[in-house]
């Protein structure tokens, strides 16, 4: 015969389990939020089409000679032009709520291929001593990364991170050669890009809403048993996203600080000196939510 206290504890445990199950059922039975309408026309479609137009191996841009880059850029002029058209439009990932759909997996390599072609354009401009054109090309790559992941999932964000990394590498190398006007324009472009970026918490919510629509109640219940693994995957992605955002925002401060130095003859003492003449606001550290560290 069980002790009365044990009976009470078992009773409490059963009630707690039933409450948890009821809460899970209630949560996952609620209808998902309606999907945000896609822009018409959608810049994302332009990126996919432009990526499909890129000829030759765009990933070879690192080893191409100046003449090879010139021929490559000339051959892919229409694709590069279409990419700029897409950057001038609203952009949102057209999500498909199907576990068997491979459309997005097909589109993402095309967009990355486009980013490589745009980077090749920037490298050619550098070799030809056209810093303003090189800056425009590298900034376009960063903007492409931000735009192609809007409204998307974690996998879209991971491709965004890879694309932005290419663009920021080019801009970091180029920044010391730019004049004050070019630095101001580049900083303004990056600040606008940052304002349009989907925060990681928004992307996480989009991922979960997509999973609910795609997998249904049974899939969500199964997810409870793989919660730890999914959580680890999310944490690794957030770490990568924060690292790249920090790198992009540090570049933003670097460009604004260089414009300040060229125009005033001295470096700013703090990032606050750049506001509001060179920056609208002080960039935040995405990991801590505090002002981004700046070292004159």
Beta strands, then each sheet from edge to edge (+ up, - down):
end
